[in-house]
Amino acid sequence: MYKFKSFDSAVCGDSMSALEAIVNTWMDEEHPRIRHFAQSVRGEHILLSFVYEDIHELEQRVATHTQHGIPVQRIFDDDSFEERPTNPRIPATPPPMH
């Protein structure tokens, strides 16, 4: 399941080094699998937003499935490759948009 986490520079007096330390501590403790990141401005402050998967939760689900002999199906594989079209009339890359 995806989760959302945000960090506001206002919390650390707009110190970028303090904000970096807060984000790094979160990453070191939680080991999130980050799926999306955004940086935006909120007034005079910077807001960092993360959409992530909780690795501990993911590992627990896999372990539970493995213990019960339930195969874990991967729909989207991180190591997937882009398949080339099998029909020679379909171009591998779309034509440029004008």
N, C-alpha and C positions, 0 to 999 in steps of 0.2 A: 504494500500500500504506500502511496506517495504521501509525504508530509511536507509542510511548509514551515520555514524558519526565516525570520528577518532580523537584521541588526541595524540599529539607528545610531548614527554618529553623535547624536545629541546626548546619548547615555554616557559617553566618555568625553564630554566636553569638546567634541569635534576633533579630537586628536586621532590622526590616521594611524599612528603607531599603536595606540591603545585599542582602536577598533580592530586592527590587524591581529593583535594579541588575543582579543575576545573571540574572533572568528577562528583563529588557529587552535585555541583551547577547545572550542566546540568540536572542530574537526578531529583533533587528537583524541578526545574522549569518546566521541560517537562514531567515528569512521563512516560518515554518511556516503552513500553512493549518489552523488549530485547529478540530477537529470536536467536541471535548468537553473540558470543564474541570471539575475538582473540587477543593475545598479541604477538608481534613480535619485533625483534631487527632491527633497521635501523642505521647502523654504530654504534655509541656510544650511541644511543638514544633508548628509548622504544616507540613503537607505539601501542596504544590500539584502536581496531576497533570494532564497534558495528553495527549490523543489527537490526533494531527495527521497531516497529509500533508506529505511533504517536497516542497516546490515545485520544487526543482532536479531531483529525480527525475521528478516529474510532467512538467515542461517537456521533459526529455530524452526521455521516452517519446513525447510528442506530436511532437517534432521527428523522431524516428526513424520514426514511423508516417507522418508527412507526406512525408519523403524517399522512402519506399518506396511512396507512393501508397495507403497503407492508411487508410481512413477511421477517424477516432476517434469512437467511439460514446459518447455521454453518456447514462447511465441516469438519474442524478439531476442535475438542473440547478439551480444555485444561484438562478437567477432564475425558477424555476417559480412558478406561481400555483396556488391551490387551485381546482379545478374545482367548479362547482356541479352538483348532480344534474340529470340531464336528465328524469327522471320527476317530474312535479309532485306525486305522492303521497309522494315521499321528502322529508322535511324537510331544509332546508339545514343546520340544526344539530340535533343530537340533543336529545330531550326531557330536562329536568332529572332527575337521579337523586335519589331520596328516601331 
